[in-house]
Amino acid sequence: MNTKIVAPSLLAADFGNLQRDVEMVNKSDAGWHHIDVMDGVFVPNISYGMPVIKAIAQHATKPLDVHLMIIDPDRYIKVFADLGASYLTVHYEACNHLHRTLQAIKDEGMKAGVALNPHTSVSLLEDTIQDIDLVCLMSVNPGFGGQSFIENTYQKVSDLKNLIEKKKSNALIEIDGGVNATNAKKLVDTGADVLVAGSFVFKSENPTETIKNLKEQIA
């Protein structure tokens, strides 16, 4: 994949003006809308549920990249397909039967993603990487926005890139957490394809310009 993607995380958007922020992403240089779903169990926070995602989908003109930070994600695979998710990412740590979950996601017509928490080794994907379309490396501990980037992420990106090449997988590498202008280029140079940016984009004075600058750094 030659074109690197910026995926603004709508968790950091202004929920009072969500349509405005979704339309801003539509018109920007971003490639995807990143949507974090939290259940208050797998992670200590609750984000938003199906009605809000349905509203986002009504206004989004770019792919919905849905990241499930929930227990037992299999229960909701069809629901998110019906809501219009293009990518559906589940956590390795939340799946008892990962291969089956991946197949269920693909059966619903979506791309299948797997997220790894900071403490989870990429080597655990060796037997499934050829069935995965996207690997989301958490570069912060999941559950809250605005955290500092974990430096060990660079090594994990490199290790994952080596695994993908060794297994001849087509999986994209996505980085989620603490992404900003300081680390974006190094992440892409190390092997990342998709950068999720939340607070860095939406808390900036000009989110459209911030996305443009980030995109120019990694193009």
Phi and psi in degrees as GROMACS dihedral restraints (atoms count N, CA, C in turn):
[ dihedral_restraints ]
;  ai    aj    ak    al  type     phi  dphi    fc
    3     4     5     6     1   -87.5    20    10
    4     5     6     7     1   -34.4    20    10
    6     7     8     9     1   -87.6    20    10
    7     8     9    10     1   116.6    20    10
    9    10    11    12     1   -81.6    20    10
   10    11    12    13     1   150.4    20    10
   12    13    14    15     1  -117.7    20    10
   13    14    15    16     1   134.8    20    10
   15    16    17    18     1  -100.2    20    10
   16    17    18    19     1   127.5    20    10
   18    19    20    21     1  -123.2    20    10
   19    20    21    22     1    92.4    20    10
   21    22    23    24     1   -60.5    20    10
   22    23    24    25     1   134.5    20    10
   24    25    26    27     1   -87.9    20    10
   25    26    27    28     1   115.2    20    10
   27    28    29    30     1   -69.7    20    10
   28    29    30    31     1    -7.4    20    10
   30    31    32    33     1   -60.9    20    10
   31    32    33    34     1   -27.8    20    10
   33    34    35    36     1   -94.4    20    10
   34    35    36    37     1     0.7    20    10
   36    37    38    39     1   -71.2    20    10
   37    38    39    40     1   170.1    20    10
   39    40    41    42     1   -84.2    20    10
   40    41    42    43     1   105.9    20    10
   42    43    44    45     1   -66.1    20    10
   43    44    45    46     1   -19.5    20    10
   45    46    47    48     1   -76.6    20    10
   46    47    48    49     1   -16.2    20    10
   48    49    50    51     1  -134.2    20    10
   49    50    51    52     1    47.4    20    10
   51    52    53    54     1   -65.1    20    10
   52    53    54    55     1   -41.0    20    10
   54    55    56    57     1   -60.3    20    10
   55    56    57    58     1   -42.9    20    10
   57    58    59    60     1   -59.2    20    10
   58    59    60    61     1   -44.2    20    10
   60    61    62    63     1   -71.4    20    10
   61    62    63    64     1   -36.1    20    10
   63    64    65    66     1   -63.0    20    10
   64    65    66    67     1   -43.4    20    10
   66    67    68    69     1   -67.9    20    10
   67    68    69    70     1   -30.9    20    10
   69    70    71    72     1   -63.1    20    10
   70    71    72    73     1   -44.0    20    10
   72    73    74    75     1   -63.9    20    10
   73    74    75    76     1   -40.5    20    10
   75    76    77    78     1   -53.2    20    10
   76    77    78    79     1   -43.3    20    10
   78    79    80    81     1   -87.2    20    10
   79    80    81    82     1    -9.4    20    10
   81    82    83    84     1   -86.7    20    10
   82    83    84    85     1  -175.9    20    10
   84    85    86    87     1   -84.3    20    10
   85    86    87    88     1     5.7    20    10
   87    88    89    90     1   -67.6    20    10
   88    89    90    91     1   154.8    20    10
   90    91    92    93     1   -99.7    20    10
   91    92    93    94     1   -34.6    20    10
   93    94    95    96     1  -135.6    20    10
   94    95    96    97     1   161.7    20    10
   96    97    98    99     1   -97.5    20    10
   97    98    99   100     1   122.9    20    10
   99   100   101   102     1   -97.7    20    10
  100   101   102   103     1   127.4    20    10
  102   103   104   105     1  -123.4    20    10
  103   104   105   106     1   115.7    20    10
  105   106   107   108     1   -96.2    20    10
  106   107   108   109     1   119.4    20    10
  108   109   110   111     1  -107.5    20    10
  109   110   111   112     1   119.6    20    10
  111   112   113   114     1  -122.4    20    10
  112   113   114   115     1   142.8    20    10
  114   115   116   117     1  -110.5    20    10
  115   116   117   118     1    -0.8    20    10
  117   118   119   120     1    75.5    20    10
  118   119   120   121     1     3.3    20    10
  120   121   122   123     1  -117.4    20    10
  121   122   123   124     1   -59.2    20    10
  123   124   125   126     1   -64.8    20    10
  124   125   126   127     1   -37.6    20    10
  126   127   128   129     1  -126.2    20    10
  127   128   129   130     1   156.8    20    10
  129   130   131   132     1   -80.9    20    10
  130   131   132   133     1    21.1    20    10
  132   133   134   135     1  -134.9    20    10
  133   134   135   136     1   160.3    20    10
  135   136   137   138     1  -120.9    20    10
  136   137   138   139     1   131.2    20    10
  138   139   140   141     1  -103.9    20    10
  139   140   141   142     1   -96.2    20    10
  141   142   143   144     1  -143.1    20    10
  142   143   144   145     1   159.7    20    10
  144   145   146   147     1  -113.3    20    10
  145   146   147   148     1  -159.4    20    10
  147   148   149   150     1   -61.6    20    10
  148   149   150   151     1   -42.3    20    10
  150   151   152   153     1   -60.5    20    10
  151   152   153   154     1   -38.1    20    10
  153   154   155   156     1   -69.4    20    10
  154   155   156   157     1   -41.2    20    10
  156   157   158   159     1   -65.9    20    10
  157   158   159   160     1   -36.6    20    10
  159   160   161   162     1   -61.0    20    10
  160   161   162   163     1   -40.2    20    10
  162   163   164   165     1   -67.1    20    10
  163   164   165   166     1   -40.3    20    10
  165   166   167   168     1   -60.6    20    10
  166   167   168   169     1   -46.0    20    10
  168   169   170   171     1   -61.1    20    10
  169   170   171   172     1   -31.3    20    10
  171   172   173   174     1   -66.8    20    10
  172   173   174   175     1   -24.6    20    10
  174   175   176   177     1  -109.7    20    10
  175   176   177   178     1   -17.8    20    10
  177   178   179   180     1   -75.6    20    10
  178   179   180   181     1   135.8    20    10
  180   181   182   183     1  -111.9    20    10
  181   182   183   184     1     0.5    20    10
  183   184   185   186     1  -116.1    20    10
  184   185   186   187     1   160.5    20    10
  186   187   188   189     1   -56.6    20    10
  187   188   189   190     1   143.5    20    10
  189   190   191   192     1   -92.5    20    10
  190   191   192   193     1   119.2    20    10
  192   193   194   195     1  -103.8    20    10
  193   194   195   196     1    95.4    20    10
  195   196   197   198     1   -96.8    20    10
  196   197   198   199     1   124.1    20    10
  198   199   200   201     1  -112.2    20    10
  199   200   201   202     1   109.1    20    10
  201   202   203   204     1   -89.2    20    10
  202   203   204   205     1   111.1    20    10
  204   205   206   207     1  -104.1    20    10
  205   206   207   208     1    66.0    20    10
  207   208   209   210     1  -139.3    20    10
  208   209   210   211     1   157.5    20    10
  210   211   212   213     1   -80.0    20    10
  211   212   213   214     1   154.3    20    10
  213   214   215   216     1    47.9    20    10
  214   215   216   217     1    57.1    20    10
  216   217   218   219     1   -65.1    20    10
  217   218   219   220     1   -19.4    20    10
  219   220   221   222     1   -56.3    20    10
  220   221   222   223     1   -29.6    20    10
  222   223   224   225     1   -61.8    20    10
  223   224   225   226     1   -24.7    20    10
  225   226   227   228     1  -116.2    20    10
  226   227   228   229     1     8.7    20    10
  228   229   230   231     1   -58.2    20    10
  229   230   231   232     1   -50.0    20    10
  231   232   233   234     1   -65.5    20    10
  232   233   234   235     1   -35.2    20    10
  234   235   236   237     1   -59.7    20    10
  235   236   237   238     1   -45.5    20    10
  237   238   239   240     1   -73.0    20    10
  238   239   240   241     1   -29.6    20    10
  240   241   242   243     1   -63.0    20    10
  241   242   243   244     1   -44.7    20    10
  243   244   245   246     1   -65.1    20    10
  244   245   246   247     1   -28.7    20    10
  246   247   248   249     1   -77.3    20    10
  247   248   249   250     1   -12.7    20    10
  249   250   251   252     1   103.9    20    10
  250   251   252   253     1    17.2    20    10
  252   253   254   255     1   -64.5    20    10
  253   254   255   256     1   135.1    20    10
  255   256   257   258     1   -89.3    20    10
  256   257   258   259     1   -43.9    20    10
  258   259   260   261     1  -116.2    20    10
  259   260   261   262     1   135.1    20    10
  261   262   263   264     1  -125.3    20    10
  262   263   264   265     1   116.2    20    10
  264   265   266   267     1  -109.3    20    10
  265   266   267   268     1   128.1    20    10
  267   268   269   270     1  -112.3    20    10
  268   269   270   271     1   157.8    20    10
  270   271   272   273     1   -86.4    20    10
  271   272   273   274     1   134.2    20    10
  273   274   275   276     1   -51.6    20    10
  274   275   276   277     1   -41.8    20    10
  276   277   278   279     1   -70.4    20    10
  277   278   279   280     1   -13.4    20    10
  279   280   281   282     1  -104.5    20    10
  280   281   282   283     1    -0.4    20    10
  282   283   284   285     1  -113.6    20    10
  283   284   285   286     1   121.9    20    10
  285   286   287   288     1   -77.3    20    10
  286   287   288   289     1   -31.4    20    10
  288   289   290   291     1  -131.9    20    10
  289   290   291   292     1    77.0    20    10
  291   292   293   294     1   -59.5    20    10
  292   293   294   295     1   -43.8    20    10
  294   295   296   297     1   -59.7    20    10
  295   296   297   298     1   -42.8    20    10
  297   298   299   300     1   -64.8    20    10
  298   299   300   301     1   -40.2    20    10
  300   301   302   303     1   -63.0    20    10
  301   302   303   304     1   -43.3    20    10
  303   304   305   306     1   -60.6    20    10
  304   305   306   307     1   -43.2    20    10
  306   307   308   309     1   -65.7    20    10
  307   308   309   310     1   -37.4    20    10
  309   310   311   312     1   -64.8    20    10
  310   311   312   313     1   -38.8    20    10
  312   313   314   315     1   -63.4    20    10
  313   314   315   316     1   -44.9    20    10
  315   316   317   318     1   -67.9    20    10
  316   317   318   319     1   -34.7    20    10
  318   319   320   321     1   -62.2    20    10
  319   320   321   322     1   -24.8    20    10
  321   322   323   324     1   -90.1    20    10
  322   323   324   325     1     6.1    20    10
  324   325   326   327     1    87.1    20    10
  325   326   327   328     1    11.0    20    10
  327   328   329   330     1  -103.7    20    10
  328   329   330   331     1   161.9    20    10
  330   331   332   333     1   -79.9    20    10
  331   332   333   334     1   141.9    20    10
  333   334   335   336     1  -102.2    20    10
  334   335   336   337     1   124.6    20    10
  336   337   338   339     1  -116.4    20    10
  337   338   339   340     1   153.4    20    10
  339   340   341   342     1  -129.1    20    10
  340   341   342   343     1   129.0    20    10
  342   343   344   345     1  -102.2    20    10
  343   344   345   346     1   144.2    20    10
  345   346   347   348     1  -120.7    20    10
  346   347   348   349     1   128.8    20    10
  348   349   350   351     1   -67.9    20    10
  349   350   351   352     1   162.6    20    10
  351   352   353   354     1   -55.1    20    10
  352   353   354   355     1   -30.3    20    10
  354   355   356   357     1   -87.7    20    10
  355   356   357   358     1    -4.2    20    10
  357   358   359   360     1   -94.6    20    10
  358   359   360   361     1   126.8    20    10
  360   361   362   363     1   -75.0    20    10
  361   362   363   364     1   141.3    20    10
  363   364   365   366     1   -67.3    20    10
  364   365   366   367     1   -20.0    20    10
  366   367   368   369     1   -63.1    20    10
  367   368   369   370     1   -20.7    20    10
  369   370   371   372     1   -70.1    20    10
  370   371   372   373     1   -10.5    20    10
  372   373   374   375     1   -96.0    20    10
  373   374   375   376     1     5.3    20    10
  375   376   377   378     1   -56.7    20    10
  376   377   378   379     1   -36.2    20    10
  378   379   380   381     1   -88.0    20    10
  379   380   381   382     1    -7.1    20    10
  381   382   383   384     1  -124.2    20    10
  382   383   384   385     1    -7.1    20    10
  384   385   386   387     1   -57.4    20    10
  385   386   387   388     1   -30.0    20    10
  387   388   389   390     1   -73.4    20    10
  388   389   390   391     1   -13.4    20    10
  390   391   392   393     1  -100.2    20    10
  391   392   393   394     1     0.0    20    10
  393   394   395   396     1  -103.2    20    10
  394   395   396   397     1   134.8    20    10
  396   397   398   399     1   -92.3    20    10
  397   398   399   400     1   -25.5    20    10
  399   400   401   402     1  -151.9    20    10
  400   401   402   403     1   134.9    20    10
  402   403   404   405     1  -113.3    20    10
  403   404   405   406     1   121.2    20    10
  405   406   407   408     1   -99.1    20    10
  406   407   408   409     1   110.0    20    10
  408   409   410   411     1   -89.5    20    10
  409   410   411   412     1   119.1    20    10
  411   412   413   414     1   -75.4    20    10
  412   413   414   415     1   118.7    20    10
  414   415   416   417     1  -100.6    20    10
  415   416   417   418     1     9.1    20    10
  417   418   419   420     1  -141.6    20    10
  418   419   420   421     1   169.3    20    10
  420   421   422   423     1   -76.4    20    10
  421   422   423   424     1   129.4    20    10
  423   424   425   426     1   -67.3    20    10
  424   425   426   427     1   147.6    20    10
  426   427   428   429     1   131.3    20    10
  427   428   429   430     1   -26.3    20    10
  429   430   431   432     1  -142.2    20    10
  430   431   432   433     1   145.1    20    10
  432   433   434   435     1   -83.0    20    10
  433   434   435   436     1   168.3    20    10
  435   436   437   438     1    79.7    20    10
  436   437   438   439     1    12.1    20    10
  438   439   440   441     1   -82.5    20    10
  439   440   441   442     1   163.0    20    10
  441   442   443   444     1   -80.3    20    10
  442   443   444   445     1   144.9    20    10
  444   445   446   447     1   -64.9    20    10
  445   446   447   448     1   135.0    20    10
  447   448   449   450     1   -89.1    20    10
  448   449   450   451     1   119.6    20    10
  450   451   452   453     1   -64.2    20    10
  451   452   453   454     1   -27.4    20    10
  453   454   455   456     1   -63.9    20    10
  454   455   456   457     1   -11.6    20    10
  456   457   458   459     1   -58.0    20    10
  457   458   459   460     1   -36.7    20    10
  459   460   461   462     1   -57.5    20    10
  460   461   462   463     1   -43.8    20    10
  462   463   464   465     1   -65.3    20    10
  463   464   465   466     1   -38.2    20    10
  465   466   467   468     1   -66.2    20    10
  466   467   468   469     1   -38.3    20    10
  468   469   470   471     1   -61.2    20    10
  469   470   471   472     1   -45.1    20    10
  471   472   473   474     1   -62.5    20    10
  472   473   474   475     1   -44.7    20    10
  474   475   476   477     1   -62.8    20    10
  475   476   477   478     1   -41.8    20    10
  477   478   479   480     1   -67.1    20    10
  478   479   480   481     1   -41.6    20    10
  480   481   482   483     1   -59.2    20    10
  481   482   483   484     1   -41.5    20    10
  483   484   485   486     1   -64.0    20    10
  484   485   486   487     1   -40.8    20    10
  486   487   488   489     1   -64.8    20    10
  487   488   489   490     1   -43.7    20    10
  489   490   491   492     1   -60.8    20    10
  490   491   492   493     1   -44.1    20    10
  492   493   494   495     1   -69.2    20    10
  493   494   495   496     1   -39.2    20    10
  495   496   497   498     1   -63.1    20    10
  496   497   498   499     1   -39.6    20    10
  498   499   500   501     1   -92.2    20    10
  499   500   501   502     1     1.6    20    10
  501   502   503   504     1    55.0    20    10
  502   503   504   505     1    42.6    20    10
  504   505   506   507     1   -86.9    20    10
  505   506   507   508     1   156.5    20    10
  507   508   509   510     1  -103.0    20    10
  508   509   510   511     1    13.7    20    10
  510   511   512   513     1   -62.6    20    10
  511   512   513   514     1   137.9    20    10
  513   514   515   516     1   -85.2    20    10
  514   515   516   517     1   152.8    20    10
  516   517   518   519     1  -106.9    20    10
  517   518   519   520     1   120.8    20    10
  519   520   521   522     1  -114.1    20    10
  520   521   522   523     1   140.1    20    10
  522   523   524   525     1  -114.1    20    10
  523   524   525   526     1   128.8    20    10
  525   526   527   528     1  -129.4    20    10
  526   527   528   529     1   110.2    20    10
  528   529   530   531     1   125.6    20    10
  529   530   531   532     1   118.9    20    10
  531   532   533   534     1    70.6    20    10
  532   533   534   535     1    16.6    20    10
  534   535   536   537     1   -74.5    20    10
  535   536   537   538     1   134.0    20    10
  537   538   539   540     1  -154.2    20    10
  538   539   540   541     1  -173.3    20    10
  540   541   542   543     1   -66.7    20    10
  541   542   543   544     1   -19.0    20    10
  543   544   545   546     1   -77.5    20    10
  544   545   546   547     1   -36.2    20    10
  546   547   548   549     1  -111.0    20    10
  547   548   549   550     1    -7.5    20    10
  549   550   551   552     1   -59.6    20    10
  550   551   552   553     1   -50.0    20    10
  552   553   554   555     1   -65.1    20    10
  553   554   555   556     1   -41.1    20    10
  555   556   557   558     1   -63.7    20    10
  556   557   558   559     1   -38.3    20    10
  558   559   560   561     1   -62.7    20    10
  559   560   561   562     1   -44.8    20    10
  561   562   563   564     1   -68.5    20    10
  562   563   564   565     1   -41.4    20    10
  564   565   566   567     1   -62.1    20    10
  565   566   567   568     1   -29.0    20    10
  567   568   569   570     1   -79.9    20    10
  568   569   570   571     1   -21.1    20    10
  570   571   572   573     1   140.9    20    10
  571   572   573   574     1    -2.3    20    10
  573   574   575   576     1   -72.6    20    10
  574   575   576   577     1   147.7    20    10
  576   577   578   579     1  -111.0    20    10
  577   578   579   580     1   -31.8    20    10
  579   580   581   582     1  -131.0    20    10
  580   581   582   583     1   128.9    20    10
  582   583   584   585     1  -115.0    20    10
  583   584   585   586     1   120.5    20    10
  585   586   587   588     1   -89.8    20    10
  586   587   588   589     1   126.9    20    10
  588   589   590   591     1  -132.8    20    10
  589   590   591   592     1   122.4    20    10
  591   592   593   594     1  -107.4    20    10
  592   593   594   595     1   -84.5    20    10
  594   595   596   597     1   -57.7    20    10
  595   596   597   598     1   -38.3    20    10
  597   598   599   600     1   -59.0    20    10
  598   599   600   601     1   -36.3    20    10
  600   601   602   603     1   -81.8    20    10
  601   602   603   604     1   -57.1    20    10
  603   604   605   606     1   -78.1    20    10
  604   605   606   607     1   -19.4    20    10
  606   607   608   609     1   -92.2    20    10
  607   608   609   610     1    -1.3    20    10
  609   610   611   612     1   -79.5    20    10
  610   611   612   613     1   163.5    20    10
  612   613   614   615     1   -67.3    20    10
  613   614   615   616     1   -33.3    20    10
  615   616   617   618     1  -136.3    20    10
  616   617   618   619     1    88.6    20    10
  618   619   620   621     1   -56.2    20    10
  619   620   621   622     1   -39.1    20    10
  621   622   623   624     1   -61.1    20    10
  622   623   624   625     1   -43.5    20    10
  624   625   626   627     1   -69.2    20    10
  625   626   627   628     1   -36.9    20    10
  627   628   629   630     1   -62.9    20    10
  628   629   630   631     1   -43.5    20    10
  630   631   632   633     1   -62.7    20    10
  631   632   633   634     1   -43.9    20    10
  633   634   635   636     1   -59.9    20    10
  634   635   636   637     1   -46.2    20    10
  636   637   638   639     1   -64.5    20    10
  637   638   639   640     1   -40.0    20    10
  639   640   641   642     1   -64.3    20    10
  640   641   642   643     1   -44.1    20    10
  642   643   644   645     1   -61.9    20    10
  643   644   645   646     1   -41.0    20    10
  645   646   647   648     1   -65.3    20    10
  646   647   648   649     1   -33.5    20    10
  648   649   650   651     1   -65.1    20    10
  649   650   651   652     1   -33.5    20    10
  651   652   653   654     1  -108.3    20    10
  652   653   654   655     1    -2.0    20    10
